[in-house]
Amino acid sequence: MPVEMEQVDEEGEHEQNLEQVIRPSKNRKWFATGVLTSFSGLVGWQAINNVVTAYQSADWLSIGWSAFIVSIAGVGFQLWQKSYGAYVRYDVTLPFIKRVKRY
C-alpha cells in the first residue's frame, strides 16, 4: 500500500506531541525542584527557630510538642525505610548515589 506524504507528516507530528508528553521540559523540573527545596528549607528553618525561641522563653510545653512531633516523624521514617529498604539499597561508594535493586 503506498504511503501518502500527508500521512507521514501527521505521524511525525503525533510523535513530537507524544515526545513532549513523555519527556516534559527541563524548565518545569528545575522549577518544581527549586520550589520543593525552598519549601523544605523554610520548614526546617521555622522548626529550628520554634525550638530556639521556646528554649529562650522557657516554654517547655512547646519544646515537648516539638519533641513529640519529631519522634513521630522519626518512627514514620524508620518504618518507611524498612519497607522501602527491603527492595532498594543505596550504593554510596560512587561519587554519586546510585540505587541498586536487591534480590
Order of alpha helices (4+ residues) and beta strands (2+ residues): alpha-alpha-alpha-beta-beta
